[in-house]
């Protein structure tokens, strides 16, 4: 009987321990790293951050590593899928810098700081290549496009509707990023999406059945985003990026690798 009592006590203890281990990871609030470490929210995309087997890459990711080495500031990367999540973390102080497809507009400047231009991109329409394609912005009247929620694409489509004098319907996605929207177009689940050109061209090469020849915006500066009160860090990043661009042979190699198109 004593043996069974002891065994029961062990089982109860194990169950209590497992109940603590079984708490979801999300129950522990994420915190800022502190110290000299910069917390970087970085978007999963071919241009910004990607993983392939055991390799990490992306122009922005590689550029940030050069900046980290130049400045002596360690960086902790926090991969994100949606822009909205990155902006929320930036607003609450979890992240110091947001690196994502977030073009500079009058509206975004009112809420955030941006570094000097890291590269230039523009917005394009993604549609299937084997269907009756839209060939100009005017043909989008009364049609529907999908965009990432919180991105400037939503604002751009509203402006484009005013420019052509007609309504363009917009569906915002808070689950999918630009790469996933291109895949949904490819599979026929959605008809059209608006994303940045670099990702669109990368996905067109990868999927082979989407078209991204119709531009939606002029060329736009792509920068890194900070909170409006973080002027000192913005100025420091500008200085570090400037030195990397001027003096690093590795920067020239990055340009050749990612912008060879």
C-alpha positions in Angstrom: 0.0 0.0 0.0 2.9 2.4 0.8 4.3 1.7 -2.6 1.0 2.6 -4.4 0.7 5.8 -2.3 4.3 6.8 -3.3 3.5 5.9 -6.9 0.3 8.1 -6.8 2.3 11.0 -5.4 4.8 10.7 -8.2 2.1 10.6 -10.8 0.4 13.7 -9.3 3.8 15.5 -9.2 4.4 14.7 -12.9 0.9 15.9 -13.9 1.5 19.2 -12.1 4.9 19.6 -13.8 3.4 18.8 -17.2 0.7 21.4 -16.6 3.3 24.1 -16.3 5.3 22.8 -19.3 2.1 22.8 -21.4 1.5 26.5 -21.1 1.6 28.1 -24.5 4.6 30.0 -25.5 2.5 33.0 -26.1 1.6 33.2 -22.5 5.1 34.6 -21.8 5.1 38.2 -22.9 8.0 39.1 -25.2 10.3 41.8 -23.9 12.8 44.1 -25.4 16.4 42.9 -25.3 17.8 46.0 -23.6 21.4 47.2 -23.5 23.1 47.9 -26.7 21.1 45.2 -28.6 18.8 46.5 -31.3 15.6 44.5 -31.7 14.8 44.3 -35.4 11.4 43.2 -36.7 12.1 41.8 -40.2 9.6 40.7 -42.7 9.7 37.3 -44.4 10.2 38.0 -48.1 12.8 37.4 -50.9 14.0 40.9 -50.6 14.1 41.3 -46.9 14.6 38.0 -45.1 14.4 34.4 -46.1 15.6 31.0 -45.0 16.8 28.2 -47.4 18.0 25.0 -45.7 20.4 26.3 -43.1 21.1 29.6 -44.9 19.7 33.0 -44.0 19.6 35.7 -46.6 17.8 38.7 -48.1 19.2 42.1 -49.1 17.9 43.9 -45.9 19.1 41.1 -43.6 22.6 41.1 -45.2 22.7 44.9 -45.1 21.8 45.0 -41.4 24.6 42.6 -40.7 27.0 44.9 -42.4 25.6 47.8 -40.3 25.9 45.8 -37.1 29.5 45.2 -37.8 30.2 48.8 -38.8 28.5 50.2 -35.7 29.5 47.5 -33.2 25.8 47.2 -32.1 24.5 43.6 -31.8 21.1 43.0 -33.4 18.4 40.5 -32.6 16.1 39.6 -35.5 12.4 39.0 -35.0 10.9 37.5 -38.2 7.3 38.7 -38.9 4.8 37.6 -41.6 2.4 40.6 -41.5 3.2 44.3 -41.6 0.5 45.0 -39.0 2.3 42.8 -36.4 5.6 44.6 -37.0 3.9 48.0 -36.6 2.2 46.9 -33.4 5.6 45.8 -31.9 7.2 49.0 -33.0 4.5 51.1 -31.4 4.7 49.2 -28.1 8.5 49.4 -27.8 9.1 45.7 -28.4 11.1 46.5 -31.6 13.5 49.3 -32.3 13.4 49.1 -36.1 10.9 47.7 -38.5 12.3 46.3 -41.8 9.4 45.5 -44.2 7.7 46.6 -47.4 6.4 49.9 -46.1 6.9 52.7 -48.7 7.1 56.3 -47.4 3.9 58.4 -47.8 2.6 61.5 -46.3 0.4 59.4 -44.0 3.2 57.1 -42.8 5.5 60.1 -42.2 3.0 61.6 -39.8 3.3 58.5 -37.6 6.9 57.2 -38.1 10.5 58.1 -38.8 12.3 56.6 -41.8 16.0 56.2 -42.5 17.6 57.4 -45.7 16.7 55.3 -48.7 18.1 51.7 -48.6 16.9 50.9 -52.2 14.2 51.9 -54.6 11.1 49.8 -55.6 7.6 50.4 -56.9 4.1 48.8 -56.6 2.8 46.5 -59.4 -0.3 44.5 -60.2 0.0 40.7 -59.9 -2.4 38.7 -62.1 -2.3 35.3 -63.8 -0.4 35.3 -67.1 -2.8 32.9 -68.8 -6.0 34.8 -68.4 -7.5 37.9 -69.9 -5.1 40.3 -68.3 -5.5 43.9 -67.2 -3.2 46.0 -69.4 -3.5 49.4 -67.8 -4.6 51.1 -64.6 -7.8 52.3 -66.2 -9.0 48.8 -66.6 -9.1 48.3 -62.8 -12.4 50.3 -62.6 -15.0 48.3 -60.7 -12.5 45.4 -60.2 -11.1 44.0 -57.0 -7.5 43.8 -55.8 -6.0 42.3 -52.6 -3.4 44.1 -50.5 -1.6 43.5 -47.2 -3.5 45.2 -44.4 -1.6 48.2 -43.0 0.5 48.6 -46.1 0.6 51.8 -48.3 -0.9 49.8 -51.2 -4.4 50.3 -49.7 -3.8 54.1 -49.7 -2.3 53.9 -53.2 -5.4 52.1 -54.6 -7.7 54.7 -53.1 -5.7 57.4 -54.7 -5.6 55.5 -58.1 -9.4 55.3 -57.9 -9.6 59.1 -57.6 -7.1 59.5 -60.5 -9.1 57.3 -62.9 -12.5 58.7 -61.6 -13.9 55.4 -60.7 -14.1 52.8 -57.9 -11.5 50.1 -57.3 -12.5 47.6 -54.6 -9.8 46.6 -52.1 -9.7 43.5 -49.9 -7.1 43.8 -47.1 -5.4 40.7 -45.9 -4.1 40.5 -42.3 -3.0 36.8 -42.5 -0.9 36.8 -45.7 2.2 38.7 -46.7 3.0 39.8 -50.3 4.7 36.6 -51.2 1.6 34.6 -50.2 -0.7 36.9 -52.1 1.3 36.2 -55.3 0.9 32.4 -54.6 -2.9 32.9 -54.2 -3.0 34.6 -57.5 -1.0 31.8 -59.1 -3.4 29.1 -57.7 -6.5 31.2 -58.9 -7.8 31.7 -55.3 -7.7 35.4 -55.8 -7.8 37.4 -59.1 -5.3 40.2 -58.5 -3.0 41.6 -55.8 -0.8 44.7 -55.5 2.7 44.1 -54.0 6.2 45.6 -54.5 7.9 44.9 -57.8 11.0 43.1 -56.5 9.0 40.4 -54.7 6.6 40.2 -57.7 9.4 39.6 -60.2 11.0 37.0 -57.9 7.7 35.1 -57.5 7.0 35.4 -61.3 10.3 33.6 -62.0 9.6 31.0 -59.3 5.9 30.3 -60.2 6.0 31.0 -64.0 2.3 31.7 -64.4 1.9 35.2 -63.0 2.3 38.6 -64.7 3.6 41.8 -63.0 4.0 44.1 -66.0 1.4 46.7 -64.9 2.8 49.3 -62.5 0.6 50.9 -59.9 2.9 53.5 -58.5 6.0 55.5 -59.4 9.4 54.4 -58.1 9.4 54.7 -54.3 12.2 54.9 -51.7 12.3 51.9 -49.4 13.6 52.7 -45.9 13.7 51.2 -42.4 11.0 52.4 -40.0 11.3 53.7 -36.4 9.1 55.3 -33.8 8.6 59.0 -34.2 10.5 59.7 -31.0 13.6 57.7 -31.9 15.4 60.5 -33.8 18.9 59.7 -32.3 18.8 56.0 -33.5 17.5 57.1 -37.0 20.4 59.5 -37.3 22.9 56.9 -36.2 21.5 54.4 -38.7 21.8 56.9 -41.5 25.4 57.5 -40.6 26.2 53.7 -40.4 24.4 52.9 -43.7 26.2 55.8 -45.4 29.6 54.5 -44.3 28.7 51.0 -45.4 27.6 52.2 -48.9 30.7 54.3 -49.3 33.4 52.1 -48.0 32.3 48.5 -48.0 33.2 46.2 -51.0 30.6 43.8 -49.6 27.9 46.3 -50.2 28.7 46.4 -53.9 28.5 42.6 -53.9 25.1 42.7 -52.3 23.8 45.2 -54.9 25.1 42.9 -57.7 23.5 39.8 -56.1 20.1 41.2 -55.4 19.6 43.8 -58.1 21.1 42.0 -61.1 17.8 42.3 -62.9 
